Amino acid sequence: MYVKSETPTALPLYVQISEVLIREIASGQLLDGARLPPERDLAKQHGTTVRTLRKALAILEEKGLIESIQGSGNYVRKTPDVESIYSMFRLELLRGGGLPTAQVLAVDEMDKPDGLPEFGQSPRATRIRRLRFLNRDPIAVEEIWLDLQAGRIVPEDLSDSLYRYYKMRLGFWITHAEDYVSVGQVPDWAPTDFAPQPGQTVGFIERISYAEQHGSVEFSRTWFDPQRARYVQRLR
């Protein structure tokens, strides 16, 4: 069952619900042609009102992901390459989907340390450390380095989606990213809420993200729990 995020910077509830449904369609939990449950039942499932649910469904209909048939219901119409807030978030629950949220652990502005790949144009960056969740289940820890020339981050304003924050608050957007997936050891700063212990081998993702205005603007490292989540890249 979907559990809504109540953090101060969380997306509006109807947007959260639309993102859950988009990720379920993308993962195959909701198949092309499938009829969604009646709106009243679906609203209850997501802990909301029918009015709020209909705002979420309107987003899916606008994206061509569902078709509403008068007197019959809402049907899935899977469309390739649909953009969503979390379309570049590649971790899913083992059963598929899941709403991504985040808990900020630390935000620090500093010189780029040795060992990072080359990215951006400034010698300094903002380092963000977060605990990541899917449907409130802690599945990963991540460390993001944003080149300081791209803009200064206000920690209190950070949202669950950094890419959305970049676009809304810093005025640029991520156009594409390169991911390198392997295994790595959980860092010693990982909180106890993350089940794997520091030093334990888990799934590991390194990513360089690019913005049209700034080039390679961000580098990130993510350690994910393979007992709870998997990395998924779908080819269209």
PyMOL commands that set and color helices and strands:
alter all, ss='L'
color gray80, all
select helices_A, chain A and resi 13-27+39-45+50-62+148-150+155-157+162-170
alter helices_A, ss='H'
color red, helices_A
select strands_A, chain A and resi 66-69+73-76+91-93+100-111+124-134+137-147+174-185+201-211+215-224+229-231
alter strands_A, ss='S'
color yellow, strands_A
deselect
rebuild
show_as cartoon
